[in-house]
Amino acid sequence: MITKQRTIPLIILKLDSLLRRLPPTHPKRILIQGDFAKRMAGYKGEQALDYYLNQLSPSDFLILHDLRLPSEPYFFQIDTLLLTTRYLLILEIKNIAGTLYFEKSSSQLIPGCNVQTVSSFRLKELTAPGTAQFAGKTLKRLTKTL
């Protein structure tokens, strides 16, 4: 069952509104269009996943979209949280076109293009020490309120 529906991110609505009002010759228009396109691609990727999530049995799964949870003095964001009686699954959704390669030796995810020009990221950097424990504690507090 989808408990918290996905909504269009406010930044997409703002950028769309800005682009409708901005003159075609504005020097920042191309930058804003690029930002808008990237954010829309991400949102479309999340919507594409929703089709498959809607196929899950509502009695077996609890689905929460777009969570922003506090961890004083900061917040963290989860695209989609899938809860069952046995586990929880955090889904961080990306919408990247083309072929992706996982390079085991460097733990890098690399788009299928000229490797010298790729700005890749290290998977190890995405899991900072303490992140899993912090998320677990926060999610325990959250599930007590559901």
Secondary structure, DSSP 8 states (H G I E B T S, - for coil): -EEE-----HHHHHHHHHHHHS-TT-TTHHHHHHHHHHHHHHHHHHHHHHHHHTTS-TTT-EEEEEEEEEETTEEEEEEEEEE-SS-EEEE------S-EEEETTTTEEEESS-GGG---EEHHHHS-TTHHHHHHHHHHHHHHH-
